[in-house]
Amino acid sequence: MLLAPPKPSNSIHRIFLTFIIMKIDTALLDDLSSKAKANPRLRQAYDLRTTPNDQSQRILNALEPDTVVPIHRHLHSTETVVLLRGKVRQFIYDDRANVIDSYVVEANSPVCGYSIPLGQWHATQCLESGTIMLECKDGPYEPLSEENILKHG
């Protein structure tokens, strides 16, 4: 519903609507990178949803080299990633954990993002300290179950 400004009267009336505007700035990215470096997992996520009713997944994910991202898949969503800083290698696997493709993705480069189809096995290797990616998936957050992590020799 749009609110019309109040009609002039003897007293001044103001109506303020409050919206949560989340700015993604260098201070936020620097802080997230610092937290990833201090985290034993060498990564840190930041939730971009602004209400509990938002059922999408939009996160900033800061990664450091040597973080371990298992070979996994998402059965209920594609995964779209855009690098804001840094560089990763994205690996694509078959059902036997054989690499069938890999490519480097780097912020501000000709390949700065990717979209992984529903059910595709994949893993990410961080190649540069300070890497931060925007990750988007459909539906509410679901932790990876054992059936969605590919075990390999």
C-alpha positions, 0 to 999 in steps of 0.5 A: 500500500502506498501512503500519500503525504499528509495534508498540510495542517497547523502542525507538521506530520511526517510519515517515515517508512522503514526499509532495510537496505543492506549495502555490500561495501568494502568494509563488509567484505573486509570484515567477512574475509577477516572472519574467514581467515580466523575460522578453522574451516577457512570460510565464513558465510554472511546471510543476505536475507532481510526477513524470516519469510524470505525462503531463498538462499543468498549469501556472501561466502568468503573462502581462503586457500586450503578450505575443504569444500567436498564434492557435492550436489544440490537436488532441489536447486541450481546454484549460481555463483558470482565472484566479487573478489579473488579466484577459484577453480570449479570442478565438475564430476561424474557419479564416480568422482571423476573430474569431467571439467574444471575451469578458473573463475575470477572476479573482474575477468571474462569468467566471473561466475557460473551456474551449476545445474540441479543434481550436478556433482561439483566442488570449489577450490579457492585459489586466492586469499580474500576470495568472496562469492555471492551464492544464490540457490532456490528454496530454504537452506538445507544442509548437505545430507550424506547422499549429497556428498560424493565419497571418493577413494 
